Amino acid sequence: MAEARVGIRVADDRQSVTIEIGPSSEQSEPIALNLDQLTQIIKLLGQARALMVEDEQKRPLDGKTVETVIDPPWYIQVAQIDGSLLAFDHPSYGPLAFALPRADVIRIVDILSKHLAYAQTQQEKPS
Protein backbone atom coordinates (compact mmCIF):
# COMPACT_ATOMS: atom_id res chain seq x y z
CA MET A 1 0.00 0.00 0.00
CA ALA A 2 1.40 3.42 -0.98
CA GLU A 3 2.18 5.89 1.77
CA ALA A 4 -0.58 8.51 1.98
CA ARG A 5 -0.52 12.20 2.71
CA VAL A 6 -3.48 13.57 4.68
CA GLY A 7 -4.17 17.25 5.23
CA ILE A 8 -7.09 19.00 6.89
CA ARG A 9 -7.66 22.74 7.15
CA VAL A 10 -10.55 24.40 8.97
CA ALA A 11 -11.81 27.54 7.25
CA ASP A 12 -11.31 30.87 9.06
CA ASP A 13 -15.08 31.16 9.58
CA ARG A 14 -15.16 27.57 10.95
CA GLN A 15 -18.06 26.71 8.64
CA SER A 16 -16.18 24.21 6.50
CA VAL A 17 -13.03 22.13 6.25
CA THR A 18 -10.84 21.26 3.31
CA ILE A 19 -9.50 17.71 3.23
CA GLU A 20 -6.76 16.48 0.96
CA ILE A 21 -5.88 12.77 0.82
CA GLY A 22 -3.58 11.19 -1.68
CA PRO A 23 -0.33 9.35 -2.32
CA SER A 24 2.70 11.20 -0.92
CA SER A 25 4.29 11.27 -4.37
CA GLU A 26 1.33 12.83 -6.24
CA GLN A 27 -0.75 16.00 -6.17
CA SER A 28 -4.33 15.50 -5.01
CA GLU A 29 -7.52 17.52 -5.22
CA PRO A 30 -8.78 19.11 -1.99
CA ILE A 31 -12.41 18.49 -1.03
CA ALA A 32 -14.47 21.06 0.92
CA LEU A 33 -16.95 19.71 3.47
CA ASN A 34 -19.52 21.37 5.71
CA LEU A 35 -20.14 20.22 9.30
CA ASP A 36 -22.80 17.63 8.36
CA GLN A 37 -20.61 16.14 5.64
CA LEU A 38 -17.58 16.01 7.96
CA THR A 39 -19.70 14.36 10.68
CA GLN A 40 -20.87 11.74 8.15
CA ILE A 41 -17.28 10.97 7.14
CA ILE A 42 -16.28 10.62 10.81
CA LYS A 43 -19.20 8.22 11.28
CA LEU A 44 -18.22 6.16 8.22
CA LEU A 45 -14.57 6.04 9.32
CA GLY A 46 -15.71 4.90 12.76
CA GLN A 47 -17.79 2.11 11.20
CA ALA A 48 -14.79 1.04 9.12
CA ARG A 49 -12.59 1.01 12.23
CA ALA A 50 -15.19 -1.04 14.10
CA LEU A 51 -15.07 -3.68 11.35
CA MET A 52 -11.28 -3.75 11.50
CA VAL A 53 -11.23 -4.43 15.26
CA GLU A 54 -14.41 -6.52 15.63
CA ASP A 55 -12.52 -9.82 16.00
CA GLU A 56 -9.97 -8.40 18.44
CA GLN A 57 -10.35 -9.09 22.12
CA LYS A 58 -11.62 -6.11 24.14
CA ARG A 59 -8.77 -4.73 26.21
CA PRO A 60 -9.15 -2.91 29.53
CA LEU A 61 -8.73 0.86 29.53
CA ASP A 62 -7.04 0.92 32.95
CA GLY A 63 -3.78 2.84 32.69
CA LYS A 64 -4.40 3.99 29.10
CA THR A 65 -4.36 7.60 28.01
CA VAL A 66 -7.74 8.58 26.58
CA GLU A 67 -9.01 11.84 25.10
CA THR A 68 -10.86 13.58 27.91
CA VAL A 69 -13.78 15.96 27.41
CA ILE A 70 -14.78 18.11 30.37
CA ASP A 71 -18.49 18.64 31.05
CA PRO A 72 -19.98 17.27 27.80
CA PRO A 73 -23.72 17.36 27.24
CA TRP A 74 -25.06 13.94 28.31
CA TYR A 75 -28.29 11.98 28.50
CA ILE A 76 -29.37 8.77 30.24
CA GLN A 77 -32.42 6.59 29.61
CA VAL A 78 -33.54 2.99 30.04
CA ALA A 79 -31.98 0.92 27.26
CA GLN A 80 -33.57 -1.65 24.96
CA ILE A 81 -31.47 -4.19 26.86
CA ASP A 82 -31.76 -4.80 30.62
CA GLY A 83 -29.69 -1.76 31.52
CA SER A 84 -29.20 1.88 30.62
CA LEU A 85 -28.33 3.97 27.59
CA LEU A 86 -25.70 6.62 28.31
CA ALA A 87 -25.06 9.22 25.61
CA PHE A 88 -22.52 12.04 25.33
CA ASP A 89 -21.99 14.73 22.71
CA HIS A 90 -18.26 14.51 21.99
CA PRO A 91 -16.85 17.63 20.30
CA SER A 92 -14.60 15.55 18.03
CA TYR A 93 -16.96 12.71 17.14
CA GLY A 94 -20.48 14.03 17.72
CA PRO A 95 -23.13 12.18 19.73
CA LEU A 96 -22.01 8.78 21.08
CA ALA A 97 -24.24 6.37 22.99
CA PHE A 98 -23.47 3.26 24.99
CA ALA A 99 -25.97 0.57 26.02
CA LEU A 100 -24.72 -0.69 29.37
CA PRO A 101 -26.00 -3.96 30.83
CA ARG A 102 -27.53 -3.80 34.32
CA ALA A 103 -24.44 -5.36 35.96
CA ASP A 104 -22.23 -2.60 34.53
CA VAL A 105 -24.70 0.08 35.64
CA ILE A 106 -24.62 -1.32 39.18
CA ARG A 107 -20.82 -1.32 39.15
CA ILE A 108 -20.64 2.25 37.79
CA VAL A 109 -23.13 3.53 40.37
CA ASP A 110 -21.15 1.83 43.15
CA ILE A 111 -17.83 3.31 41.99
CA LEU A 112 -19.27 6.81 41.51
CA SER A 113 -20.97 6.66 44.93
CA LYS A 114 -17.62 5.81 46.50
CA HIS A 115 -15.99 8.71 44.62
CA LEU A 116 -18.65 11.10 45.95
CA ALA A 117 -18.30 9.78 49.51
CA TYR A 118 -14.52 10.10 49.36
CA ALA A 119 -14.71 13.67 48.03
CA GLN A 120 -17.19 14.55 50.80
CA THR A 121 -14.92 13.19 53.55
CA GLN A 122 -11.96 15.13 52.10
CA GLN A 123 -13.97 18.39 52.23
CA GLU A 124 -15.05 17.75 55.84
CA LYS A 125 -11.50 17.21 57.16
CA PRO A 126 -10.16 20.20 59.09
CA SER A 127 -7.16 21.95 57.54
Steps between C-alpha positions, in 0.01 A plus 500: 500500500640842402578747775224762521506869573204637697431868555208675666443874526211666682374814328550833681123529552492141637210414269688250286815292475719413206634145492774377273588129486730342250825316436803685640659507155204656313292817507142450616181702479374659823137438596294757695252365755243666724438385859234241406719351228803487732288335772383238247859423399600465867208260547598294194865488610386386844292221344800393292720497811240295687512236225879493515505432876182291537689170537755642744462431868373798702785638707462682832542877500669506842826692474438615141504861391162598357373826352315674781208738450400715796129553568351363175126509444366158607177304519392179674195282437388140543656293222341243270710246690471439876707804590549864410587709197763765572564760230754782472553769238873478428641812331725292273264216411148632558235315701612160635277259691577189700250231603625374835372173646347516849809344664721776357253768611508360854880500497518857364251628758698330778832648384356850452330485842835415657663790312234739633535368856878532485481857367252588777727364775796694355299826513392436861855446632634799693800675345 
